[in-house]
Amino acid sequence: MTDLIETVIENREMVQPNHANMLETAHGGHVMKWMDEVGAMSAMRFSGETCVTARVDQMNFERSIAVGDTAFITAYVYEAGTSSVKVRLITEREDLRTREREQTTESYFVYVAIDDDSSPTTVPDLTVTTEEGERLRRAALENEAGTADSS
């Protein structure tokens, strides 16, 4: 069994001019790619298996990330099925000079664990043994439900 806290992955991507749209902010496709990569790392850390993206729930771009700022991405597993893994992803705009952060994007991805033959394989049970882990899981479930209701 893998504890939720062990699945937390944080990563930064510096937004460079080649990542930008014509408004000199991060292109949404780049942000989504970065989120997908960090989410897959979290799912693989949890399952101990290669994981592939099966579904992306609603993705709202609330704020832009300017060239020169970083995309600070946090991912963690909050629920698991037989072979599927649900991961909450939050992206924040971060100014490294001031350390100021604000949320820009949130989404929920589903990954499927696969074996060497690319067939779905089982994943372990998710455990939650800390107050912080319980807080994160509760927040994911509440916000996931809110995301589904708003569509």
Secondary structure, DSSP 8 states (H G I E B T S, - for coil): -EEGGGG-EEEEEE--GGGB-TTSBB-HHHHHHHHHHHHHHHHHHHHSSEEEEEEE---EE-S--BTTSEEEEEEEEEEE-SSEEEEEEEEEEEETTTTEEEEEEEEEEEEEEE-TTS-B-----EE--SHHHHHHHHHHHHHHHHHHHT-
